[in-house]
Amino acid sequence: MSLSEHWFSDCGGIDNFLRHYWQQKPLLIRQAFPGFQSPVSADELGGLALEDEIESRLIIEDQKTALWSLQNGPFDENIFQTLPPSHWTLLVQAVDQWLPEVGELLEHFDFLPRWRLDDIMLSYAEDQGSVGPHFDQYDVFLLQGEGQRRWRVGQVCDASTPLVEGSALKILQDFEQQNEWLLEPGDMLYVPPGVAHWGVAEGECITYSVGFRAPTGVEMLNDLATELLARDDQQTAHVYRDPDFSTMSSAVEHQKNSPGVIDKAFIQSAKTLLLKQLDDDQLLGEWFARYMTTRKYPDLEPGECGIDDGQESLPLTDDSIITRHPASRFAALLDVQGGQATLAVDGELYPCSADFAALLANQPVLSINDISPFSDQEKSIFATLLTMGCLVFGNDEEI
């Protein structure tokens, strides 16, 4: 039994979790990682927060006003000498991209689409440190790394839920507690999107937050529009047309009497045009693959994300072990009937066979022998990914 199968054995298995818990209700998993010891110390986390390339935040609660303040990194190391003895939290984003030992935790979440994973955020908190009662619009697994944190879970929220005014943080105005658990190292809590939660440290603690990508519809439409404009493809350039006046006697009369008013028939024509623009599964599939595999921090060079990119000078042998760069995202679009496919890596598309796309999208660790059966074109794609730093040299221990 895999570790993830063990997680959901008490709730009916992985399938039952996905049907009845995923994006629906919280689940506490005691000792999800038995005997877990955090591979990252508080001092190491503080060191990451000093780096320009790494996203970090410091949240301090004013005990007199019960309000939380936010400071964004990078920080000067002297700031940690000026902090109060309690009621503060340091958050460091995407630690999995900087420390491979943290990134290895993601392999246990393979019961979900790999391209849905966003990153692992680490939070260090002094006693009573928290980020306040809040809700997120994405799924998150909260793994206790060190110490204890008391989690309270509350009501389901949405965009209309009142927040504390004048705060840089999205703190809930009212928190309606429904459950409460004290998490020890190795315990993990799943929280669906929109569910209010509030974690408070009891003593010093470190928590790992495994988050999943959840773009808004507006963000996706904005990116899709950019994609369509960049294509400059006449086949996808549908043009607005008025509704058929011959079937709209009332609308024609309306236009004569009120030429400045937009009749709902014209709105329907606009809607029809937009839906027609989206009625192209291949175009949408290619765009979605690009969009969901774009790196979280695309401006960073491969060597800036925790792995030294010195591989061009290393010789490849049949038993060379290759792994994904921790910041890279892989996905495959498969056409089962034609045998053709597309491999998406870091927002770029590579036409290839279905077998090749599936291999690279599904297997985080490869050997050169795995690539030998494929065509010269596909071997060239593999070499390109190595040169670009999307794939990096590993070692036998990673198999």
Residue pairs with C-beta under 8 A, 6 or more apart in sequence:
1 9
2 108
3 32
3 33
3 108
4 14
4 108
4 109
4 110
4 111
5 13
5 14
6 32
7 17
7 29
7 32
7 188
8 14
8 16
8 17
8 27
8 29
11 17
11 20
11 21
11 27
12 20
14 111
17 27
18 111
21 27
21 190
21 192
22 139
22 192
23 139
23 192
23 193
24 192
25 192
25 195
26 153
26 179
26 189
26 190
26 191
26 192
26 195
26 197
27 189
27 190
28 181
28 187
28 188
28 189
28 190
29 187
29 188
29 189
29 190
30 187
31 186
31 187
32 143
32 186
32 187
32 188
33 143
33 186
33 188
34 186
35 186
36 143
36 144
36 145
36 185
36 186
37 185
38 145
38 146
38 185
38 206
38 208
39 99
39 101
39 102
40 95
40 99
40 101
40 102
40 122
40 145
40 206
42 124
42 146
42 204
42 206
45 90
45 92
45 95
45 122
45 124
45 206
46 77
46 80
46 90
46 124
48 54
48 56
48 92
48 95
48 98
49 56
49 58
49 73
49 74
49 75
49 90
49 92
50 73
50 74
50 75
50 76
50 77
51 74
52 74
53 297
53 300
53 304
54 73
54 74
54 92
54 93
54 94
54 98
55 73
55 92
55 93
55 94
55 297
56 72
56 73
56 74
56 75
56 90
56 91
56 92
56 93
57 70
57 71
57 72
57 73
57 90
57 91
58 70
58 71
58 72
58 73
58 75
58 79
58 83
58 88
58 89
58 90
58 91
59 68
59 69
59 70
59 71
59 88
59 89
59 91
59 129
59 130
59 131
59 132
59 169
60 68
60 69
60 71
60 83
60 84
60 87
60 88
60 89
61 67
61 68
61 69
61 87
61 88
61 128
61 129
61 130
61 132
62 68
62 69
63 87
67 164
67 167
68 130
68 131
68 132
68 167
68 169
68 171
69 168
70 168
70 169
83 126
84 126
85 126
85 127
86 126
86 127
86 128
86 129
87 126
87 127
87 128
87 129
87 130
88 125
88 126
88 129
89 123
89 124
89 125
89 126
89 129
89 130
89 131
89 201
90 123
90 124
90 125
91 121
91 122
91 123
91 131
92 121
92 122
92 123
93 119
93 121
94 119
94 120
94 121
94 296
94 297
94 327
95 102
95 119
95 120
95 121
95 122
96 102
96 103
96 105
96 106
96 119
96 120
96 326
97 103
97 119
97 296
97 297
97 305
97 306
97 326
97 327
98 305
98 306
98 326
99 306
100 306
100 307
100 326
102 120
102 122
102 208
103 120
103 326
105 120
105 143
105 208
105 210
106 117
106 120
106 210
107 364
109 117
109 141
109 210
112 212
114 330
114 331
114 361
114 362
115 213
115 292
115 293
115 329
115 330
115 331
116 212
116 213
116 292
117 210
117 211
117 212
117 213
118 138
118 211
118 212
118 213
118 296
119 211
119 296
120 208
120 209
120 210
120 211
121 208
121 209
121 211
122 145
122 206
122 207
122 208
122 209
123 131
123 206
123 207
123 209
124 204
124 205
124 206
125 149
125 201
125 204
125 205
125 206
125 207
126 201
126 204
127 201
127 202
127 203
127 204
128 200
128 201
128 202
129 200
129 201
129 205
130 198
130 199
130 200
130 201
131 169
131 199
132 169
132 171
132 172
132 198
133 152
133 154
133 171
133 172
133 175
133 196
133 197
133 198
134 169
134 170
134 171
134 172
134 196
134 197
134 198
135 157
135 161
135 170
135 172
135 193
135 194
135 195
135 196
135 197
136 191
136 193
136 194
136 211
137 193
137 194
137 214
137 216
138 193
138 211
138 212
138 213
138 214
139 190
139 191
139 192
139 193
139 211
139 212
139 214
140 190
140 191
140 209
140 210
140 211
140 212
141 188
141 189
141 190
141 191
141 209
141 210
142 151
142 183
142 188
142 189
142 190
142 191
142 199
142 207
142 208
142 209
142 210
143 186
143 187
143 188
143 207
143 208
143 209
143 210
144 183
144 184
144 185
144 186
144 187
144 188
144 205
144 206
144 207
144 208
145 185
145 205
145 206
145 207
145 208
146 185
146 204
146 205
146 206
147 185
147 201
147 202
147 203
147 204
147 205
147 206
148 182
148 183
148 184
148 201
148 202
148 203
148 205
149 182
149 183
149 199
149 200
149 201
149 202
149 205
149 207
150 180
150 181
150 182
150 183
150 199
150 200
150 202
151 180
151 181
151 182
151 183
151 189
151 197
151 198
151 199
152 175
152 177
152 179
152 180
152 197
152 198
152 199
152 200
153 177
153 178
153 179
153 180
153 189
153 191
153 195
153 196
153 197
154 172
154 175
154 176
154 177
154 178
154 195
154 196
154 197
154 198
155 175
155 176
155 178
155 195
155 196
156 194
156 195
156 196
157 172
157 194
157 195
157 196
158 194
161 172
161 173
162 172
162 173
162 174
163 170
163 171
163 172
163 173
164 171
164 172
164 173
172 196
175 196
175 198
176 196
181 187
181 189
182 202
183 189
191 197
193 214
199 207
213 292
215 291
220 291
223 287
223 291
224 284
224 287
224 291
227 287
227 290
227 291
228 236
228 277
236 277
236 280
236 283
238 273
238 276
238 277
239 273
240 269
240 270
240 273
241 269
241 273
242 266
242 269
243 251
243 265
243 266
243 268
243 269
245 251
245 252
248 265
251 263
251 265
254 261
254 263
255 263
278 284
285 333
285 342
286 333
286 342
286 349
289 331
289 333
289 342
289 344
289 349
290 344
290 347
290 348
290 349
291 347
292 329
292 331
292 344
293 329
293 330
293 331
293 344
293 345
293 346
293 347
294 329
294 346
294 347
295 327
295 328
295 329
295 346
295 347
296 327
297 305
297 327
298 346
298 347
300 327
301 309
301 389
302 309
302 325
302 327
302 388
302 389
302 390
302 392
303 309
303 310
303 389
305 325
305 326
305 327
306 326
306 327
307 325
307 326
307 392
309 389
309 392
311 386
311 389
311 392
311 393
312 387
314 393
316 368
317 368
318 367
318 368
318 369
318 372
319 367
319 368
319 369
320 367
320 368
320 393
321 365
321 366
321 367
321 393
321 394
321 395
321 396
321 398
321 399
322 365
322 366
322 367
322 368
322 386
322 391
322 392
322 393
322 394
323 364
323 365
323 366
323 391
323 392
323 393
323 394
323 398
324 330
324 364
324 390
324 391
324 392
325 389
325 390
325 391
325 392
328 345
328 346
328 389
328 390
328 391
329 344
329 345
329 346
330 343
330 344
330 345
330 360
330 361
330 390
331 343
331 344
331 361
332 341
332 342
332 343
332 344
332 354
332 357
332 358
332 360
332 361
332 362
333 341
333 342
333 344
333 357
334 341
334 354
334 357
334 358
335 341
335 354
336 354
339 353
339 354
340 351
340 353
340 354
341 351
341 352
341 353
341 354
341 356
341 357
341 358
342 349
342 350
342 351
342 352
342 357
343 349
343 350
343 352
343 356
343 357
343 360
343 361
343 381
344 350
344 361
345 360
345 385
345 390
346 388
346 390
350 357
350 381
350 384
352 377
352 378
352 381
353 374
353 375
353 378
355 374
356 374
356 378
356 381
359 366
359 370
360 366
360 382
360 385
363 370
365 394
365 398
365 399
366 391
367 399
371 378
371 379
371 382
374 382
382 391
385 391
386 392
